[in-house]
Amino acid sequence: MSVNDSPNACSRGYNPRLRRPAAMDFRLKRDLRLATLFMSLGCASVVLLTAWQIWTIRQESLRHTEINTLNLARALNTHTEGVFKQCELLLLDLGNEVEADGTGPAQLQHLSKLIALQKEALPQVNSIALYDERGDWLLSSQGRVPAGTEGADRDFFSYHREHPGRSIYIGEPIRSRTTGDWVISVSQRLERPDGSFAGVVAVGVSLQYFLGLYRDIEIGKTGAIGLTTSTGRLLVRYPFDEKDIGLDLSGSPLISQALKDAPYATASYSSKRDGTPRIYAFVRSDRYALVTGVAMGRDEALQSWQRQALQTIVVVALLLAILGLLGRRLVRSIRQRIRSERQLRDTQKRLLELNQELEALASQDSLTGLANRRHFDEYLEKELLRSRRDGSALSLLLVDVDYFKAYNDHYGHPAGDRCLQQIADILRGSARRPADLVARYGGEELALVLPETDAEGARHFAEQLLVRLRRAQIPHAGSPFRIVTASFGVATVHADSERPTSLQLIDEADRCLYQAKQDGRNRWVMALAQVSARTQ
């Protein structure tokens, strides 16, 4: 009596037919739990990825704003350097005129005309003045000098009186005594031939020129543009407030970096003046003791990101809601889906196996394992097209086993099949390049396609095959050579020759093969007039 037929087994309720559905039910419940877990993990992953993407976009927005701010500061710095360079050239011309020709009435009249022309050509220039060594006015671009005015009390005059040298000096903003406008003084020392102090020539650069320039730049409602000295003294700021003129900013983080001789820097912090968070960038001039600063409101820079983030959150929330609804249906239908997927995988696996088998049958010779005639024809045609396109050489070898019928008659057809397999192995082992193809052309005839192989290479290849066949020493009682040999017909398409068709190339190799057999077999013949047939 078997175990299943025993009363003890029945009394314990053991029934293998009932255990199989129970095991399947357990697996289905496990899959349901896994599906629920995956749904939860998927939703959590979507939320986390969305949050990461939003944060990444925010950082990219800030980075782009920082780059744009720095680029704008660089452009303004270049423009500012050009403005002061023009003033420096003007001062140099005037200084040279004064030092060379003096300050006589005729020379002053000439300088007045020159100043008028220069002032008209330079829109940034508010006023031009010439002072003697006592600070008295000698000349002004406004024509007449207000009575009782002098320049000795000006900061730039004191600086040049105490500092020899021809370098220009950029002073703090002052009120012009001839126009009443706020200007930035740019001045140069005048010297006598012995190097003593002879006076000062000064140009007043209008603050309104810079304000007009800055006003045309879009920096938002909370942005700002400023020009300071390298020591942190504010020259001009937009938006303009007269109380800001001459403000000491040396304690701010931006100027602190400038004082460290950094060519440029960026920073993000809240302004001590109004508490607005901004992204700052400064560029220090290489030529002058000036620092150009640009600030963009951080909240304004993030407005586009905030709108995009809100849209993303709404879309993701809707998608998660839809996923939740679909998840319920997914859980309900998971049993059927598991069965369907299993059947689909089994079917696909079987189809892949059948396709591989069919592909092997369609392209491989069943006896030798070489490529069959169909694969050979397709491959030869493809390589001929490639050689025509690339202008490369191509060689074809047709191989026929000598006295093979006598071999079959003497040893039998099974032995003949094994002989063909041995020869196929020899050819396969010789064709080591991936592009070389060895095929069974038909019966005891084999073929080799050798891409990018010229006549010399094909000749050498044929000689090596003859040597390998001889070394194999396959006995052949029906052959006069007493071993299995083969004859070769070789045809080559040269790189610079006309491209034959595949049939023409096969026909040429076949004629050479026939010639080799006519000449006594166990040899190769090439389809080239300049290469003579040789016997191994």
Secondary structure as UniProt FT lines:
FT   TURN            3..5
FT   HELIX           7..11
FT   TURN            12..13
FT   HELIX           16..101
FT   HELIX           105..121
FT   TURN            123..124
FT   STRAND          125..131
FT   TURN            133..134
FT   STRAND          137..140
FT   TURN            141..142
FT   TURN            147..148
FT   TURN            152..153
FT   HELIX           155..162
FT   STRAND          169..175
FT   TURN            177..179
FT   STRAND          182..191
FT   TURN            193..194
FT   STRAND          197..206
FT   HELIX           207..215
FT   STRAND          224..229
FT   TURN            230..231
FT   STRAND          233..238
FT   HELIX           242..244
FT   TURN            245..246
FT   TURN            250..251
FT   HELIX           253..258
FT   TURN            259..261
FT   STRAND          264..270
FT   TURN            272..274
FT   STRAND          277..284
FT   STRAND          290..297
FT   HELIX           298..301
FT   HELIX           303..332
FT   HELIX           334..363
FT   TURN            366..368
FT   HELIX           373..390
FT   STRAND          394..401
FT   TURN            402..403
FT   HELIX           404..411
FT   HELIX           413..430
FT   TURN            434..435
FT   STRAND          437..442
FT   TURN            443..444
FT   STRAND          445..451
FT   HELIX           455..472
FT   TURN            477..478
FT   TURN            480..481
FT   STRAND          486..493
FT   TURN            495..496
FT   HELIX           502..518
FT   TURN            519..520
FT   STRAND          523..526
FT   TURN            529..530
FT   STRAND          534..535
//
